[in-house]
Each structure stands twice: as structure tokens, then as C-alpha cells.
Amino acid sequence: MAENIRLYALTTCIHCRNTKEYLKECGVEYDCVDVDALQGEDREKVLEEVKKLNPSCTFPTLVIGDRVIVGFRKDEIEEALKG
């Protein structure tokens, strides 16, 4: 299984929620940052991180190893987890 999994999400986003549920189903551990729950400098810092990974800054932005997956793309997530 891949290591270093990080999910940048919004608490109100159904695609983010689906991604979280799918990762849970797969039994993988991951770090999740709910960007809209952050404030001030923390939020700005995380948004800069997201923009480097995904210039359009859309959610969910999922990082599995060195791979970035934007949106809830089950097939891509599954493939990246196998990698």
C-alpha cells in the first residue's frame, strides 16, 4: 500500500465526503485537512500547499505518495493505492 496519503477537503463537499469514505473502506490511514475549518494564517498556508499541487485549487485534492488526484476518482485512487 502507498504511504504518505494526505487529503485536502472541505467539510461541506460531497465529493470530499465520498473520498473519505472510500479511503476508510480501503482501510488506509491518511491525514485529512478540512481547509474550510481552518482560519487565518493556517488556512492561507494550506491553500498555498493546495495551489502548488492543484493550481485550480479545487477539492478534494488527494496526494498519494507523489501522485495528485483531484476530485473523487475511485479508479485512480485504487490504482495509486496499489502503487
Secondary structure, DSSP 8 states (H G I E B T S, - for coil): ----EEEEE-TT-HHHHHHHHHHHHHT---EEEEGGG--HHHHHHHHHHHHHH-TT--S-EEEETTEEEES--HHHHHHHHH-
